[in-house]
């Protein structure tokens, strides 16, 4: 089995973010074909009242079925399994099960701002209790051993930005290999601007690599983040959804020398132009069909993707909205 590409100081990396209900296995396969990425993180796997059986892990992270070569997309992009939970023993046992299925890396979600998740004690609400965060991470590290990569995703805090610094310190003490920080508080959700200055404080105090996340939408915002934070590792989500070529461009900026992508986007891919997207949507439809998806499902996912595009680039609504009103996949792809 291939070893997972652990993050290291002085060695830049670009990661595809976990987006629950959005960046599923089909889109992870699609983005692995676009190229530029070092690895992807799965949607979170919720661990609540008991450790999860293998069938649940395989359903949410089907890349685990490629265990002979490690947990990766058909195109060979490594996928890290993300777990969300607050009971140390349950999360630890589930993490071990994921490793036994082929996972080469585990990520712990302490940053999800969903009110539903937070009400049940998971995600960003745990930023209020660094001791609990440490207990979960320590239990997972003990279960999976020292050789499997372990990371955690947090925010700057629930409301007080000191909470993020305390959480990062607790995670370091628990033995994580790197920390991903969305540079907003839980109260901000996805509104307002990321606070890169606060993230820089975490970077400067951390002994492990810190990954910058939040509103990296284009080269300009990437460069601003890099300059303000001092980070060498970056995670993209919504920006990638709005521009499939973003990963390749940022990879070039970071001099990652990633291999050519399997699906060739035009070098001058313009996300504002409808004509550039239609071949992408055709490929996505093919991937979904190969996974056994019904056309109705693929149409819903396509409309969801278009919704994210329009939210980042409102100028595309002129051609996005008519496609989102179509009633069949064939009609959408012929629009």
Secondary structure, 3 states (H helix, E strand, C coil): CCCCCCCECCECEEEECCCCCCCCHHHHHHHHHHCCCCEEECCCEECCCCCCCHHHHHHHCHHHHHCCCCCECCCCCEEEEEEECCCHHHHHHHHHHHHHHCCCEEEEECCCCCHHHHHCCCHHHHHHCHHHHHHHHHHHHHHHCCCCEEEEEEEEECCCCHHHHHHHHHHHHHCCCEEEEEEEECCCCCCCCCCHHHHHHHHHHCCCEEEEECCCCCHHHHHHHHHHHCCCEEEECHHHHHCCCHHHHHHHHHCCCCCCCCCCCCCCCCCCCHHHHHHHHHHHHHHHHHCCCCHHHHHHHHHHHHHHHHHHCHHHHHHHHHHHCCCCHHHHHCC
